Amino acid sequence: MKSKEQFKSELMLILVTLIWGGTFPVIKAGLNDISPLFMVVIRFAIAFLFFLPAIIKKRKSLSKTVIKAGILLGFSTF
C-alpha cells in the first residue's frame, strides 16, 4: 500500500507532465502567429510573474553576491 506522501508525489508528477506536454500544441499554434523570439519573451515574462511573489518574500535574505550572480546568469541566458 502506498503512503500518502508517495501518492501525492506521483499525482504532482502526473500533473507536471500533463502541463508540460500540453504546452507543445500551444507553442506550435503560437509560432504560426508570432516570432520565436517574441514567444521566448512571453514565456520568460510569465515565469517572472509566477516567481515574483517568492522573490519579493525572500528579498531581504538575498545578498548582493546572489543578486549579481542572478543577473549574470539571466544575461547569459538572454
VEXLO-117265 format. One line per 4 residues: number of its first residue (from 1); their letters; for each residue y, x negated, z negated of N, C-alpha, C, O. Coordinates in Angstrom, 3 decimals. Each point is the difference from the previous one (the first is absolute). Layout:
<sites>
NUM = a = Y/X/Z/Y/X/Z/Y/X/Z/Y/X/Z ~ ...
</sites>
This chain:
<sites>
1 = mksk = -1.181/-0.839/0.000/1.181/0.839/0.000/1.245/-0.884/0.000/0.077/-0.989/-0.730 ~ 0.887/1.361/1.555/1.223/-0.790/0.128/0.956/0.304/-1.152/0.072/1.121/-0.504 ~ 0.649/-2.153/0.115/1.009/0.195/-1.035/1.237/0.646/0.614/0.179/0.011/1.218 ~ 0.648/0.514/-2.071/1.232/0.653/0.448/0.912/-0.989/0.717/0.627/0.346/1.001
5 = eqfk = -0.552/-1.571/-1.507/0.848/-1.022/0.612/-0.509/-0.382/1.380/0.790/-0.176/0.928 ~ -2.110/0.047/-0.785/-0.574/-0.359/1.293/0.242/1.118/1.011/0.337/-0.268/1.153 ~ -0.508/1.515/-1.578/0.248/1.132/0.887/1.458/0.028/0.447/0.288/0.216/1.178 ~ 0.621/-0.433/-2.109/1.431/-0.005/0.317/0.331/-1.136/0.965/0.783/0.181/0.933
9 = selm = -1.380/-1.350/-1.158/0.238/-1.146/0.873/-0.484/0.272/1.417/0.695/-0.312/0.966 ~ -1.875/0.889/-0.841/-0.538/0.304/1.325/0.812/1.083/0.692/0.203/-0.057/1.213 ~ 0.257/1.032/-1.962/0.839/1.058/0.565/1.321/-0.574/0.518/0.463/0.376/1.077 ~ 0.138/-1.284/-1.842/1.255/-0.632/0.432/-0.231/-0.851/1.255/0.843/-0.024/0.896
13 = lilv = -1.980/-0.670/-0.831/-0.324/-0.800/1.175/-0.143/0.886/1.237/0.470/-0.361/1.079 ~ -1.105/1.498/-1.227/-0.123/0.938/1.119/1.368/0.518/0.410/0.283/0.111/1.193 ~ 0.568/0.206/-2.158/1.345/0.493/0.295/0.813/-1.046/0.764/0.662/0.325/0.986 ~ -0.711/-1.570/-1.436/0.730/-1.070/0.682/-0.527/-0.186/1.426/0.777/-0.209/0.931
17 = tliw = -2.087/0.285/-0.769/-0.596/-0.141/1.326/0.450/1.128/0.923/0.303/-0.240/1.168 ~ -0.259/1.455/-1.678/0.452/1.133/0.813/1.462/-0.152/0.410/0.353/0.258/1.150 ~ 0.485/-0.672/-2.078/1.416/-0.184/0.311/0.165/-1.128/1.013/0.728/0.146/0.982 ~ -1.401/-1.270/-1.220/0.107/-1.145/0.898/-0.505/0.367/1.389/0.658/-0.304/0.994
21 = ggtf = -1.801/0.945/-0.913/-0.552/0.394/1.292/0.853/1.047/0.691/0.080/0.028/1.228 ~ 0.553/0.830/-2.003/0.850/1.034/0.575/1.280/-0.534/0.614/0.642/0.688/0.794 ~ -0.265/-1.903/-1.151/1.236/-0.545/0.562/-0.179/-0.481/1.438/0.984/-0.109/0.731 ~ -2.205/-0.178/-0.311/-0.207/-0.490/1.359/0.463/0.998/1.067/0.740/-0.391/0.902
25 = pvik = -1.147/1.666/-0.970/0.503/0.950/1.010/1.511/0.201/-0.080/0.661/0.190/1.021 ~ -0.115/-0.233/-2.242/1.447/0.168/-0.161/0.741/-1.156/0.677/0.979/0.222/0.713 ~ -1.437/-1.432/-0.933/0.640/-1.168/0.602/-0.154/0.032/1.517/0.955/-0.289/0.721 ~ -2.134/0.635/-0.232/-0.223/0.078/1.448/0.938/1.026/0.636/0.594/-0.264/1.045
29 = agln = -0.463/1.421/-1.669/0.905/1.027/0.525/1.454/-0.440/-0.122/0.805/0.259/0.895 ~ -0.469/-0.915/-1.985/1.373/-0.445/-0.203/0.430/-1.066/0.983/1.163/-0.045/0.400 ~ -2.084/-0.812/-0.007/0.344/-1.075/0.936/0.278/0.514/1.400/0.520/-0.741/0.835 ~ -0.858/2.005/-0.559/0.358/0.588/1.298/1.498/0.283/0.084/0.568/0.058/1.091
33 = disp = 0.066/0.119/-2.247/1.400/0.407/-0.028/0.969/-1.081/-0.457/1.177/0.041/0.359 ~ -1.648/-1.007/-1.145/0.898/-1.039/-0.507/-0.625/-1.373/0.219/-1.190/-0.117/0.295 ~ 2.001/-0.903/-0.442/-0.481/-1.367/0.216/-0.838/-0.473/-1.193/0.162/0.502/-1.112 ~ -1.049/-1.462/1.343/-0.801/-0.533/-1.106/0.854/-0.600/-1.114/-0.343/0.133/-1.175
37 = lfmv = 1.442/-0.786/1.521/0.867/-0.592/-1.015/0.604/1.084/-0.895/0.054/-0.156/-1.219 ~ 0.395/1.245/1.824/0.569/1.085/-0.792/-1.066/0.640/-0.888/0.296/0.424/-1.117 ~ -1.523/-0.353/1.604/-1.107/0.535/-0.801/-0.228/-0.878/-1.238/-0.233/0.517/-1.093 ~ 0.300/-1.825/1.263/-0.168/-0.913/-1.131/1.143/0.184/-0.998/-0.227/-0.009/-1.210
41 = virf = 1.443/0.175/1.707/1.156/0.231/-0.877/-0.208/1.266/-0.829/0.265/0.013/-1.202 ~ -0.734/1.036/1.845/-0.230/1.258/-0.705/-1.082/-0.173/-1.064/0.153/0.491/-1.118 ~ -1.242/-1.183/1.450/-1.092/-0.202/-0.958/0.465/-0.812/-1.209/-0.346/0.324/-1.136 ~ 1.132/-1.383/1.382/0.491/-0.812/-1.116/1.005/0.787/-0.844/0.029/-0.149/-1.222
45 = aiaf = 0.784/0.975/1.856/0.968/0.806/-0.744/-0.716/1.002/-0.898/0.396/0.198/-1.149 ~ -1.441/0.432/1.662/-0.776/0.943/-0.808/-0.660/-0.721/-1.175/0.005/0.501/-1.125 ~ -0.574/-1.682/1.394/-0.624/-0.780/-1.077/1.032/-0.395/-1.055/-0.279/0.057/-1.197 ~ 1.466/-0.457/1.642/1.064/-0.369/-0.932/0.375/1.183/-0.882/0.117/-0.144/-1.217
49 = lffl = 0.071/1.312/1.824/0.373/1.183/-0.770/-1.113/0.408/-0.964/0.277/0.484/-1.097 ~ -1.530/-0.676/1.500/-1.132/0.325/-0.852/-0.035/-0.885/-1.243/-0.285/0.477/-1.099 ~ 0.576/-1.772/1.276/-0.069/-0.942/-1.115/1.317/-0.150/-0.760/0.028/-0.658/-1.040 ~ 1.045/1.240/1.524/1.307/-0.134/-0.640/0.009/0.432/-1.466/0.587/-0.704/-0.822
53 = paii = -1.206/1.823/0.454/0.001/0.357/-1.434/-0.651/-1.075/-0.886/0.480/-0.268/-1.102 ~ -1.552/-0.334/1.574/-0.656/-1.054/-0.783/0.887/-1.233/-0.089/0.046/-0.662/-1.037 ~ 0.653/0.354/2.116/0.894/-1.162/0.004/1.147/0.229/-0.982/0.359/-0.902/-0.758 ~ 0.210/2.091/0.771/1.109/0.312/-0.899/-0.464/-0.067/-1.459/0.707/-0.517/-0.865
57 = kkrk = -1.899/1.045/0.610/-0.534/0.007/-1.364/-0.237/-1.421/-0.517/0.207/-0.261/-1.185 ~ -0.633/-0.651/2.043/-0.358/-1.356/-0.421/1.116/-1.021/0.252/-0.214/-1.193/-0.212 ~ 1.382/1.623/0.653/1.030/-0.952/0.428/0.460/-0.946/-1.109/0.394/-1.132/0.280 ~ -0.440/1.578/-1.515/0.445/-0.853/-1.109/-0.956/-1.161/-0.251/0.408/-1.053/-0.491
61 = slsk = -1.682/1.250/0.830/-0.991/-1.047/-0.257/-0.160/-0.959/1.179/-0.782/-0.947/-0.085 ~ 1.507/1.174/1.182/-0.105/-0.884/1.162/0.926/-1.204/-0.176/1.191/0.151/-0.271 ~ -1.751/-1.327/0.427/0.813/-1.212/-0.105/0.619/-0.325/1.359/-0.398/0.552/1.026 ~ 1.359/-1.441/-1.037/0.635/-0.418/1.251/-1.008/-0.667/0.933/0.086/0.145/1.219
65 = tvik = -1.033/-0.869/-1.791/-1.027/-0.665/0.799/-0.858/1.026/0.743/-0.318/-0.186/1.175 ~ -0.051/1.255/-1.852/-0.813/1.041/0.619/0.793/0.703/1.102/-0.541/0.291/1.067 ~ 1.806/-0.022/-1.321/0.841/0.660/0.999/0.171/-0.891/1.219/-0.105/0.481/1.129 ~ 0.367/-1.772/-1.328/0.137/-0.929/1.120/-1.291/-0.088/0.802/0.031/-0.021/1.230
69 = agil = -1.164/-0.030/-1.923/-1.297/-0.050/0.698/-0.219/1.270/0.808/-0.493/-0.063/1.126 ~ 0.851/1.209/-1.681/-0.138/1.272/0.715/0.871/0.049/1.239/-0.429/0.486/1.047 ~ 1.660/-0.992/-1.161/0.891/-0.026/1.163/-0.565/-0.927/1.068/0.014/0.335/1.184 ~ -0.509/-1.491/-1.594/-0.595/-0.945/0.945/-1.205/0.599/0.709/-0.132/-0.124/1.217
73 = lgfs = -0.745/0.773/-1.973/-1.171/0.630/0.613/0.404/1.159/0.917/-0.576/0.169/1.075 ~ 1.551/0.617/-1.492/0.472/1.097/0.850/0.619/-0.513/1.278/-0.219/0.569/1.069 ~ 0.991/-1.639/-1.164/0.620/-0.551/1.194/-1.042/-0.592/0.942/0.101/0.153/1.217 ~ -1.109/-0.835/-1.783/-1.036/-0.583/0.849/-0.846/1.091/0.666/-0.478/-0.182/1.120
77 = tf = 0.296/1.309/-1.804/-0.706/1.127/0.602/0.828/0.604/1.137/-0.543/0.409/1.026 ~ 1.865/-0.360/-1.223/0.882/0.521/1.041/-0.101/-0.862/1.238/0.668/0.272/0.997
</sites>
